[in-house]
Amino acid sequence: MTTILVVAIVGGYAYYRSLEAGLIRKPVSDKLGTQRPPETGALNLLMIGSDSREGDNQKYGATSHGLGERSDTLMLLHVSPDRDKVTLVSFPRDLMVTLPPCEGRNGGVIPGGLRQINSAFSDGGEACVMRTVESLTKLRLNHFVKVDFTGFKGVVDALGGISICLPKPVNDPKAKLVLAAGKHVVKGEQALGYVRARSSMGNGSDLSRIKRQQIFLTQVMKKVTDGGLLTDPSRLDAFLRAAVAAVTVDDQLSLDRMLEIARSLQGMTAGQLKGITVPVQAYKPDPNRVELAQPAADEFFTRLRDDVEVTKSSTPPPAAGAPEKITNDKVRVQVLNGSGRAGLAKQVAKELAAQKFVVTETGNAPTTAVTQIRYAKRQADGAAYGDVVAGRLSKDKRAPVAGKIKPLSTEPFTARTAATPPPTATPSPNASTPARGTTPPGDTPAGDTPPGGTPAGDTPAGDPPAGGASGSGRASGSGRASGASGASGSGGGPIVQLVIGADWPGVRVLSVIPDSLKEQSVDASTNPCQ
């Protein structure tokens, strides 16, 4: 669907109005409930592959005719708020999950409970699948797109076929696929058989089939964006008409909404698409099923949620002869916790260090509602260094503030601390609370601030030098870089204070796919011959 939206911007509005007349829409918004995840600026599109045997699909299983739709493929297309990366997340159809209560296809209520994820579609339709995926990921789904077997073939044929590669011969009567080993361009039945085959290819698992589907979709994206389709009016018309005939979408995906999305995706290439399967493990009660592997799955979903919107800086571009760009490894940061959540300064320090910042110290600040980035008033370039830190925080970009505050306490951020793998999920307020009567050194809960403490940002501490103010008898921001992970040298500029407030937005992730899962991901460079 992303490729359809991308090419939608090249033609006239009236032309796309004519195409829209053939688009099938289904209302779901009134079935999604009121307690939904918040919007983040990302585009989250649920892609459902239906294996209905109705109509032209009867030949793929006549015995299933009349039994309704089942979900053969389930994918979440996540487009970052800045529209600079696309992640295709696959959910195995054999995945055991807790389904929320849903309205059934017959109008009754389906009770929630532990079932296979594909039963959400067969029993409750598109709205139930959307509710299920939202409950698992805590991501708000904007739209759904459903494609059936016949529609899939039509899209591939309109593209002139897709290149694949087989490491060994395949003879699979169930998938209607017979091909020799090596490279092929597949259309129609062969293309459908390639993405549907299970027992005859790979290791025979659904996970192996999912990876093959992701490789195929990267080739589709490459064909659309790099194969001359956009500059060939007749091919483009055939593709768009096939795509419209192939899909069913939600009632909120209007033509205006499609064009709005398409404009934001302009310039996107196949190289920006990465595929990944949610982290799973064997389901002990039934070896033919899988379940989410924890904590890896929740950490991955957190990274998707933290991939939130960053408002572009209004700072004008540097003039000719301007100073060299300030990189993360040149920025020294003192991280202070004024949020009221114990342990947050150390966690944030690790996340910044993982992105090459030179974290000098962690500590506590008086309680504050607002997260701030501060620098010493005397430092003319302090704002520029603070702006680098601001650029790595989620949500709207914050303007650095002149004047540092006096910390309540500090401690050096050591190489040993930085060596600890940075967590990818921000714990809840209760998740990292220490045992009663104990507090983590250098990160005292802001609730322990002495009565009458001044809110962070209200006490500039007399315009301190680069080292900052002192607290608890230690020199705050003493200028030593304490071996932050990934830092090259000790930085060279002023020490910036990051004062974490109750509105802490999180550190923006560089990639929604964690390092532990990158070997399992698929992109345009993945070897298709597997």
Phi, psi and omega in degrees: 000326178302317181296324177297317181293321181299314183283347183295342185276354188271349184245186182277152182298317182298323179298317182286336172298320180292323177293322184299332182299334180267003184273129178271127180242150181227127180286130178225343189301329182279359181249004185267355179082176181257339181267073183251158177299156182284160172287144177237355185099345176284159173254118179242112186244124179270124180252122184243123173265112183267134176252040175302140178258021180275160175057230183291351181270001184301327185292350178268011178154077184297331181292342179267001180298131180090356181267003177088190183267147171230155181269111179274330181216139178223119182225146174250119177265111182252116177252124185300153181304326178276001179056037180249358175203151181232131178239125180257110186255120182260141175247118179301142181290342179268011183286127177272123182220166174270112180277141174283163173300138182222159170282128182282169180296334180269005178096346178281180180258128176267119181294148176291162179162178182279116179208172174293145184295329182287347176288339177299321181282314183295325183267324187239357178077192187299319182297321180292323177296316180298317179296321180295313181293322176297321180290330179283316189263340187061026175256139177279124178271128183275322185205166170233153174225127180247136180232135175256179185302310183296319178296320178300314180299320181297320179294314180297318180296322180294335177276355181083017180094162182234139180284133175227173177215131181248128179287340178208163181297153179231131174224094187234096180300325181297319180271359182056046184229120175227110182216148175282166176294152177114196185270144179214158167249116186253144175230172170041238184300321181295319179296316179296317178298322181298317182277343180267332186304142182230293187291335186270354184227154181060222178263010177084001183267164175293329179295321177294320179295321180298315180299320178296321177296319180295319176299318180298317181292327175294326177290325175297313180300319180295320181294321181288314187272333186243358188259016177084004182298319186292341181254008180241098186304319183291317177294320180297318179298315180297319180295313182296320180292322177293320181295316180297320180289340187273339193243155165242135184232170179284163186288347179272350182272073180284171177297317179300319178295320178299315181292325177299314179294317183300318180297323181288340181263001183302132179094353180289142182239170180298332181294345181267001179262127177233136179252145180208147173261140179304144180298124181227166175215168181298142177269111190303317181295338182211107183296347178273004180237164176231164176224164178297135176273120180251147008272004187302320182294313180296324178294321178294315178297325177296320178297322177295317180292326181282353177280065188256172192293138175241117178289129181299141181294142178271004180296130182293154179297149182295143178283168178302135180081010180292159180300158180299147179302137180276118179264164183305320185287356176261358187253121175265137187227135170253120185259120183240136184259112175239023187270338187091002180251114185297141175084358187288327181298315180295319180298313180296322179300318179296319180294322177291319179298325178294340177257023170081003175291149178264096181276121183269318184210157167239161181179197183239147175237159173304152182304135179217146179278335190243130175289135183226153173242121188235153178216159182292140184299327184287346187267106185297329181265008182300320181296322180295319178290320178296328180295329178294318177295317181301325181292344180258005176265148182286167179066204185295141183289137183261141178275128177300148184246135178283136178105118179274166175252166176268116180294158173280327179198157177212160169210151181297145173267107191268167178298326180295319178297315184292335182288343179292131181303127183293134177291152180259355180241138175278119183293156176291167182304334182261349189292326185245019180292127181290169179299154182304132177089359180237152175220141179293132181301137177075008182209050182296137177305138183297343177295344179271005178301134180304146179307141179085006179301147182276134179302146181303136177098344181271347181238097181291358178058038171067030176057066184290163175289187186305330181291342179082184180275166181254157177212144178056032175083358179254151175285118181277131179063052187289356177097351179274134173271122191267045174070035181302140183300129176083354182283138176257109184078200185248023185071174180219348184259193181292161176272125181264138174265127170254109181260111184279122178256180180296339180268021185314120184273345183097159175274129182290128182286147177284326179216138179287344178265115181293160181304325183294342182249356187295330179292340180267354184280161181235136174213190185295341181267356181294136179297117182285348185272071180206000000 
